[in-house]
Amino acid sequence: MARTLSRGTRVTGAERTQLAAELAPRYASGESIRDLAAETGRSYGFIYNVLKEAGVPLRGRGGNTRRKKG
């Protein structure tokens, strides 16, 4: 379980790397960015950027992926 971070505080350097290391396997196992954001108390954009900076392959948006035939 990731720790709750104070909203508005800067997370840089080793702390950001450690946070990415905690969140990456959870995201890879199926948790959503929104769920991780809610649990840590940070924004969707913050979690997205941390995962992206860590080189985590991000999933598509989902929804209807079927195309019409013809």
Gaussian input, Z-matrix of N, CA and C with variables (Angstrom, degrees):
# hf/3-21g

backbone

0 1
 N
 C     1     B1
 C     2     B2     1     A1
 N     3     B3     2     A2     1     D1
 C     4     B4     3     A3     2     D2
 C     5     B5     4     A4     3     D3
 N     6     B6     5     A5     4     D4
 C     7     B7     6     A6     5     D5
 C     8     B8     7     A7     6     D6
 N     9     B9     8     A8     7     D7
 C    10    B10     9     A9     8     D8
 C    11    B11    10    A10     9     D9
 N    12    B12    11    A11    10    D10
 C    13    B13    12    A12    11    D11
 C    14    B14    13    A13    12    D12
 N    15    B15    14    A14    13    D13
 C    16    B16    15    A15    14    D14
 C    17    B17    16    A16    15    D15
 N    18    B18    17    A17    16    D16
 C    19    B19    18    A18    17    D17
 C    20    B20    19    A19    18    D18
 N    21    B21    20    A20    19    D19
 C    22    B22    21    A21    20    D20
 C    23    B23    22    A22    21    D21
 N    24    B24    23    A23    22    D22
 C    25    B25    24    A24    23    D23
 C    26    B26    25    A25    24    D24
 N    27    B27    26    A26    25    D25
 C    28    B28    27    A27    26    D26
 C    29    B29    28    A28    27    D27
 N    30    B30    29    A29    28    D28
 C    31    B31    30    A30    29    D29
 C    32    B32    31    A31    30    D30
 N    33    B33    32    A32    31    D31
 C    34    B34    33    A33    32    D32
 C    35    B35    34    A34    33    D33
 N    36    B36    35    A35    34    D34
 C    37    B37    36    A36    35    D35
 C    38    B38    37    A37    36    D36
 N    39    B39    38    A38    37    D37
 C    40    B40    39    A39    38    D38
 C    41    B41    40    A40    39    D39
 N    42    B42    41    A41    40    D40
 C    43    B43    42    A42    41    D41
 C    44    B44    43    A43    42    D42
 N    45    B45    44    A44    43    D43
 C    46    B46    45    A45    44    D44
 C    47    B47    46    A46    45    D45
 N    48    B48    47    A47    46    D46
 C    49    B49    48    A48    47    D47
 C    50    B50    49    A49    48    D48
 N    51    B51    50    A50    49    D49
 C    52    B52    51    A51    50    D50
 C    53    B53    52    A52    51    D51
 N    54    B54    53    A53    52    D52
 C    55    B55    54    A54    53    D53
 C    56    B56    55    A55    54    D54
 N    57    B57    56    A56    55    D55
 C    58    B58    57    A57    56    D56
 C    59    B59    58    A58    57    D57
 N    60    B60    59    A59    58    D58
 C    61    B61    60    A60    59    D59
 C    62    B62    61    A61    60    D60
 N    63    B63    62    A62    61    D61
 C    64    B64    63    A63    62    D62
 C    65    B65    64    A64    63    D63
 N    66    B66    65    A65    64    D64
 C    67    B67    66    A66    65    D65
 C    68    B68    67    A67    66    D66
 N    69    B69    68    A68    67    D67
 C    70    B70    69    A69    68    D68
 C    71    B71    70    A70    69    D69
 N    72    B72    71    A71    70    D70
 C    73    B73    72    A72    71    D71
 C    74    B74    73    A73    72    D72
 N    75    B75    74    A74    73    D73
 C    76    B76    75    A75    74    D74
 C    77    B77    76    A76    75    D75
 N    78    B78    77    A77    76    D76
 C    79    B79    78    A78    77    D77
 C    80    B80    79    A79    78    D78
 N    81    B81    80    A80    79    D79
 C    82    B82    81    A81    80    D80
 C    83    B83    82    A82    81    D81
 N    84    B84    83    A83    82    D82
 C    85    B85    84    A84    83    D83
 C    86    B86    85    A85    84    D84
 N    87    B87    86    A86    85    D85
 C    88    B88    87    A87    86    D86
 C    89    B89    88    A88    87    D87
 N    90    B90    89    A89    88    D88
 C    91    B91    90    A90    89    D89
 C    92    B92    91    A91    90    D90
 N    93    B93    92    A92    91    D91
 C    94    B94    93    A93    92    D92
 C    95    B95    94    A94    93    D93
 N    96    B96    95    A95    94    D94
 C    97    B97    96    A96    95    D95
 C    98    B98    97    A97    96    D96
 N    99    B99    98    A98    97    D97
 C   100   B100    99    A99    98    D98
 C   101   B101   100   A100    99    D99
 N   102   B102   101   A101   100   D100
 C   103   B103   102   A102   101   D101
 C   104   B104   103   A103   102   D102
 N   105   B105   104   A104   103   D103
 C   106   B106   105   A105   104   D104
 C   107   B107   106   A106   105   D105
 N   108   B108   107   A107   106   D106
 C   109   B109   108   A108   107   D107
 C   110   B110   109   A109   108   D108
 N   111   B111   110   A110   109   D109
 C   112   B112   111   A111   110   D110
 C   113   B113   112   A112   111   D111
 N   114   B114   113   A113   112   D112
 C   115   B115   114   A114   113   D113
 C   116   B116   115   A115   114   D114
 N   117   B117   116   A116   115   D115
 C   118   B118   117   A117   116   D116
 C   119   B119   118   A118   117   D117
 N   120   B120   119   A119   118   D118
 C   121   B121   120   A120   119   D119
 C   122   B122   121   A121   120   D120
 N   123   B123   122   A122   121   D121
 C   124   B124   123   A123   122   D122
 C   125   B125   124   A124   123   D123
 N   126   B126   125   A125   124   D124
 C   127   B127   126   A126   125   D125
 C   128   B128   127   A127   126   D126
 N   129   B129   128   A128   127   D127
 C   130   B130   129   A129   128   D128
 C   131   B131   130   A130   129   D129
 N   132   B132   131   A131   130   D130
 C   133   B133   132   A132   131   D131
 C   134   B134   133   A133   132   D132
 N   135   B135   134   A134   133   D133
 C   136   B136   135   A135   134   D134
 C   137   B137   136   A136   135   D135
 N   138   B138   137   A137   136   D136
 C   139   B139   138   A138   137   D137
 C   140   B140   139   A139   138   D138
 N   141   B141   140   A140   139   D139
 C   142   B142   141   A141   140   D140
 C   143   B143   142   A142   141   D141
 N   144   B144   143   A143   142   D142
 C   145   B145   144   A144   143   D143
 C   146   B146   145   A145   144   D144
 N   147   B147   146   A146   145   D145
 C   148   B148   147   A147   146   D146
 C   149   B149   148   A148   147   D147
 N   150   B150   149   A149   148   D148
 C   151   B151   150   A150   149   D149
 C   152   B152   151   A151   150   D150
 N   153   B153   152   A152   151   D151
 C   154   B154   153   A153   152   D152
 C   155   B155   154   A154   153   D153
 N   156   B156   155   A155   154   D154
 C   157   B157   156   A156   155   D155
 C   158   B158   157   A157   156   D156
 N   159   B159   158   A158   157   D157
 C   160   B160   159   A159   158   D158
 C   161   B161   160   A160   159   D159
 N   162   B162   161   A161   160   D160
 C   163   B163   162   A162   161   D161
 C   164   B164   163   A163   162   D162
 N   165   B165   164   A164   163   D163
 C   166   B166   165   A165   164   D164
 C   167   B167   166   A166   165   D165
 N   168   B168   167   A167   166   D166
 C   169   B169   168   A168   167   D167
 C   170   B170   169   A169   168   D168
 N   171   B171   170   A170   169   D169
 C   172   B172   171   A171   170   D170
 C   173   B173   172   A172   171   D171
 N   174   B174   173   A173   172   D172
 C   175   B175   174   A174   173   D173
 C   176   B176   175   A175   174   D174
 N   177   B177   176   A176   175   D175
 C   178   B178   177   A177   176   D176
 C   179   B179   178   A178   177   D177
 N   180   B180   179   A179   178   D178
 C   181   B181   180   A180   179   D179
 C   182   B182   181   A181   180   D180
 N   183   B183   182   A182   181   D181
 C   184   B184   183   A183   182   D182
 C   185   B185   184   A184   183   D183
 N   186   B186   185   A185   184   D184
 C   187   B187   186   A186   185   D185
 C   188   B188   187   A187   186   D186
 N   189   B189   188   A188   187   D187
 C   190   B190   189   A189   188   D188
 C   191   B191   190   A190   189   D189
 N   192   B192   191   A191   190   D190
 C   193   B193   192   A192   191   D191
 C   194   B194   193   A193   192   D192
 N   195   B195   194   A194   193   D193
 C   196   B196   195   A195   194   D194
 C   197   B197   196   A196   195   D195
 N   198   B198   197   A197   196   D196
 C   199   B199   198   A198   197   D197
 C   200   B200   199   A199   198   D198
 N   201   B201   200   A200   199   D199
 C   202   B202   201   A201   200   D200
 C   203   B203   202   A202   201   D201
 N   204   B204   203   A203   202   D202
 C   205   B205   204   A204   203   D203
 C   206   B206   205   A205   204   D204
 N   207   B207   206   A206   205   D205
 C   208   B208   207   A207   206   D206
 C   209   B209   208   A208   207   D207

   B1=1.4572
   B2=1.5199
   B3=1.3084
   B4=1.4636
   B5=1.5211
   B6=1.2793
   B7=1.4534
   B8=1.5288
   B9=1.3045
   B10=1.4517
   B11=1.5171
   B12=1.3240
   B13=1.4562
   B14=1.5173
   B15=1.3124
   B16=1.4586
   B17=1.5196
   B18=1.2966
   B19=1.4612
   B20=1.5267
   B21=1.3217
   B22=1.4551
   B23=1.5210
   B24=1.3369
   B25=1.4593
   B26=1.5181
   B27=1.3106
   B28=1.4622
   B29=1.5211
   B30=1.3184
   B31=1.4543
   B32=1.5265
   B33=1.3339
   B34=1.4571
   B35=1.5245
   B36=1.3234
   B37=1.4563
   B38=1.5074
   B39=1.3369
   B40=1.4661
   B41=1.5288
   B42=1.3151
   B43=1.4688
   B44=1.5360
   B45=1.3272
   B46=1.4656
   B47=1.5332
   B48=1.3306
   B49=1.4585
   B50=1.5236
   B51=1.3263
   B52=1.4585
   B53=1.5282
   B54=1.3230
   B55=1.4655
   B56=1.5269
   B57=1.3246
   B58=1.4646
   B59=1.5218
   B60=1.3278
   B61=1.4635
   B62=1.5308
   B63=1.3229
   B64=1.4662
   B65=1.5320
   B66=1.3318
   B67=1.4556
   B68=1.5262
   B69=1.3247
   B70=1.4714
   B71=1.5222
   B72=1.3411
   B73=1.4684
   B74=1.5279
   B75=1.2968
   B76=1.4678
   B77=1.5186
   B78=1.3332
   B79=1.4630
   B80=1.5252
   B81=1.3226
   B82=1.4646
   B83=1.5245
   B84=1.3243
   B85=1.4644
   B86=1.5323
   B87=1.3421
   B88=1.4528
   B89=1.5098
   B90=1.3221
   B91=1.4669
   B92=1.5201
   B93=1.3227
   B94=1.4609
   B95=1.5266
   B96=1.3194
   B97=1.4697
   B98=1.5210
   B99=1.3137
   B100=1.4741
   B101=1.5245
   B102=1.3233
   B103=1.4656
   B104=1.5255
   B105=1.3247
   B106=1.4662
   B107=1.5256
   B108=1.3245
   B109=1.4683
   B110=1.5264
   B111=1.3309
   B112=1.4635
   B113=1.5261
   B114=1.3203
   B115=1.4584
   B116=1.5306
   B117=1.3232
   B118=1.4664
   B119=1.5240
   B120=1.3343
   B121=1.4583
   B122=1.5250
   B123=1.3234
   B124=1.4596
   B125=1.5242
   B126=1.3268
   B127=1.4589
   B128=1.5246
   B129=1.3247
   B130=1.4540
   B131=1.5266
   B132=1.3224
   B133=1.4577
   B134=1.5159
   B135=1.3190
   B136=1.4618
   B137=1.5236
   B138=1.3273
   B139=1.4686
   B140=1.5185
   B141=1.3169
   B142=1.4605
   B143=1.5282
   B144=1.3221
   B145=1.4703
   B146=1.5267
   B147=1.3169
   B148=1.4652
   B149=1.5254
   B150=1.3349
   B151=1.4587
   B152=1.5281
   B153=1.3195
   B154=1.4616
   B155=1.5327
   B156=1.3333
   B157=1.4631
   B158=1.5240
   B159=1.3304
   B160=1.4614
   B161=1.5336
   B162=1.3302
   B163=1.4556
   B164=1.5167
   B165=1.3081
   B166=1.4644
   B167=1.5298
   B168=1.3482
   B169=1.4734
   B170=1.5250
   B171=1.3215
   B172=1.4587
   B173=1.5216
   B174=1.3173
   B175=1.4570
   B176=1.5276
   B177=1.3355
   B178=1.4599
   B179=1.5200
   B180=1.3027
   B181=1.4510
   B182=1.5148
   B183=1.3016
   B184=1.4574
   B185=1.5005
   B186=1.3054
   B187=1.4557
   B188=1.5097
   B189=1.3133
   B190=1.4530
   B191=1.5272
   B192=1.3109
   B193=1.4643
   B194=1.5245
   B195=1.3062
   B196=1.4595
   B197=1.5218
   B198=1.3046
   B199=1.4590
   B200=1.5204
   B201=1.3208
   B202=1.4616
   B203=1.5268
   B204=1.3138
   B205=1.4663
   B206=1.5154
   B207=1.3222
   B208=1.4609
   B209=1.4197
   A1=109.21
   A2=116.43
   A3=121.20
   A4=109.94
   A5=114.92
   A6=119.21
   A7=110.47
   A8=117.26
   A9=121.50
   A10=108.02
   A11=115.41
   A12=121.67
   A13=109.47
   A14=116.30
   A15=120.17
   A16=109.00
   A17=115.76
   A18=120.80
   A19=110.05
   A20=115.61
   A21=120.15
   A22=114.91
   A23=117.95
   A24=119.37
   A25=109.44
   A26=116.16
   A27=121.21
   A28=109.36
   A29=115.44
   A30=121.46
   A31=105.74
   A32=116.01
   A33=120.72
   A34=110.68
   A35=114.56
   A36=121.14
   A37=114.45
   A38=114.12
   A39=120.82
   A40=111.82
   A41=117.10
   A42=119.98
   A43=110.90
   A44=116.47
   A45=120.92
   A46=110.24
   A47=116.28
   A48=121.32
   A49=110.60
   A50=117.03
   A51=121.46
   A52=110.47
   A53=116.79
   A54=120.48
   A55=110.03
   A56=117.03
   A57=120.93
   A58=110.55
   A59=116.79
   A60=120.95
   A61=111.36
   A62=117.66
   A63=121.39
   A64=111.47
   A65=116.17
   A66=120.08
   A67=113.39
   A68=118.18
   A69=121.90
   A70=113.02
   A71=119.94
   A72=118.16
   A73=112.93
   A74=117.17
   A75=119.77
   A76=110.27
   A77=116.69
   A78=120.41
   A79=109.83
   A80=116.68
   A81=121.39
   A82=111.86
   A83=117.26
   A84=120.33
   A85=112.69
   A86=117.17
   A87=119.31
   A88=117.53
   A89=118.74
   A90=119.48
   A91=108.95
   A92=116.27
   A93=120.17
   A94=110.83
   A95=114.63
   A96=120.01
   A97=109.12
   A98=116.82
   A99=119.82
   A100=111.66
   A101=116.86
   A102=120.33
   A103=110.68
   A104=116.68
   A105=120.67
   A106=110.51
   A107=116.42
   A108=120.52
   A109=110.95
   A110=116.28
   A111=120.00
   A112=111.03
   A113=116.28
   A114=119.76
   A115=112.98
   A116=116.18
   A117=119.43
   A118=112.80
   A119=116.77
   A120=119.53
   A121=112.97
   A122=116.60
   A123=120.78
   A124=109.13
   A125=116.23
   A126=120.39
   A127=112.00
   A128=114.75
   A129=121.43
   A130=109.48
   A131=116.85
   A132=121.86
   A133=112.92
   A134=116.83
   A135=120.72
   A136=110.25
   A137=116.88
   A138=120.77
   A139=110.11
   A140=117.14
   A141=121.84
   A142=110.22
   A143=116.84
   A144=120.56
   A145=112.24
   A146=117.90
   A147=121.00
   A148=109.90
   A149=117.21
   A150=120.73
   A151=111.22
   A152=116.08
   A153=120.40
   A154=111.13
   A155=117.09
   A156=121.62
   A157=111.43
   A158=116.50
   A159=121.15
   A160=111.87
   A161=117.10
   A162=120.35
   A163=114.45
   A164=116.83
   A165=121.29
   A166=108.57
   A167=118.24
   A168=119.51
   A169=109.77
   A170=116.48
   A171=121.41
   A172=110.30
   A173=115.56
   A174=121.90
   A175=110.47
   A176=114.63
   A177=120.55
   A178=110.43
   A179=116.19
   A180=120.98
   A181=114.25
   A182=119.00
   A183=119.78
   A184=112.12
   A185=115.84
   A186=120.18
   A187=111.23
   A188=117.11
   A189=122.75
   A190=109.40
   A191=116.27
   A192=120.45
   A193=111.94
   A194=116.99
   A195=120.74
   A196=109.71
   A197=115.15
   A198=119.78
   A199=109.80
   A200=115.90
   A201=120.40
   A202=109.03
   A203=115.06
   A204=119.57
   A205=109.55
   A206=114.29
   A207=119.80
   A208=112.83
   D1=126.22
   D2=179.60
   D3=-73.52
   D4=147.78
   D5=179.83
   D6=-76.54
   D7=151.79
   D8=176.24
   D9=-78.28
   D10=131.45
   D11=-177.86
   D12=-102.42
   D13=147.57
   D14=177.72
   D15=-67.79
   D16=130.06
   D17=-178.72
   D18=-66.03
   D19=133.34
   D20=176.23
   D21=90.80
   D22=-9.85
   D23=178.68
   D24=-82.97
   D25=149.28
   D26=179.17
   D27=-78.55
   D28=136.32
   D29=176.38
   D30=-119.72
   D31=106.91
   D32=-174.83
   D33=-133.27
   D34=169.87
   D35=173.09
   D36=59.35
   D37=-134.29
   D38=-175.59
   D39=-62.60
   D40=-34.85
   D41=-179.71
   D42=-65.55
   D43=-39.29
   D44=178.68
   D45=-68.17
   D46=-40.69
   D47=178.05
   D48=-63.25
   D49=-41.96
   D50=178.98
   D51=-65.47
   D52=-41.40
   D53=178.65
   D54=-62.05
   D55=-43.46
   D56=178.29
   D57=-61.20
   D58=-40.09
   D59=179.57
   D60=-65.60
   D61=-30.71
   D62=178.05
   D63=-77.37
   D64=-38.22
   D65=-173.50
   D66=-85.18
   D67=-32.08
   D68=-175.28
   D69=-56.50
   D70=-49.80
   D71=-179.46
   D72=-66.26
   D73=-30.89
   D74=178.45
   D75=-68.99
   D76=-42.10
   D77=177.02
   D78=-64.66
   D79=-42.77
   D80=179.75
   D81=-63.39
   D82=-29.23
   D83=-179.95
   D84=-84.62
   D85=-1.22
   D86=172.81
   D87=122.55
   D88=-9.85
   D89=178.36
   D90=-67.94
   D91=148.90
   D92=-178.79
   D93=-88.53
   D94=160.70
   D95=176.01
   D96=-61.91
   D97=-38.06
   D98=179.76
   D99=-63.18
   D100=-40.65
   D101=178.19
   D102=-64.42
   D103=-43.92
   D104=179.74
   D105=-64.73
   D106=-38.40
   D107=179.11
   D108=-64.91
   D109=-43.62
   D110=-179.39
   D111=-64.16
   D112=-39.68
   D113=-177.94
   D114=-70.43
   D115=-36.76
   D116=-178.18
   D117=-87.03
   D118=-13.91
   D119=-179.13
   D120=80.63
   D121=16.54
   D122=178.73
   D123=-110.84
   D124=172.71
   D125=-177.69
   D126=-80.92
   D127=163.32
   D128=175.27
   D129=-57.31
   D130=-46.22
   D131=-178.00
   D132=-61.31
   D133=-38.67
   D134=178.87
   D135=-63.46
   D136=-48.62
   D137=-179.54
   D138=-64.03
   D139=-42.53
   D140=177.76
   D141=-56.32
   D142=-48.08
   D143=-178.50
   D144=-66.15
   D145=-39.57
   D146=178.56
   D147=-62.08
   D148=-44.96
   D149=179.59
   D150=-66.05
   D151=-41.49
   D152=-179.32
   D153=-65.40
   D154=-43.07
   D155=178.18
   D156=-62.78
   D157=-30.14
   D158=-179.29
   D159=-82.02
   D160=-2.74
   D161=178.75
   D162=79.37
   D163=20.24
   D164=179.57
   D165=-76.01
   D166=127.42
   D167=176.57
   D168=-67.79
   D169=122.66
   D170=-176.68
   D171=-91.45
   D172=143.34
   D173=180.00
   D174=-77.17
   D175=161.74
   D176=174.89
   D177=-72.00
   D178=175.98
   D179=-175.67
   D180=-76.75
   D181=-15.35
   D182=179.14
   D183=84.36
   D184=-154.65
   D185=-177.19
   D186=80.72
   D187=-163.56
   D188=-177.65
   D189=-73.17
   D190=115.84
   D191=-178.48
   D192=-107.81
   D193=3.24
   D194=179.94
   D195=-83.35
   D196=138.26
   D197=177.69
   D198=-103.88
   D199=154.00
   D200=177.83
   D201=-68.24
   D202=140.32
   D203=177.67
   D204=-78.45
   D205=142.24
   D206=173.08
   D207=89.35

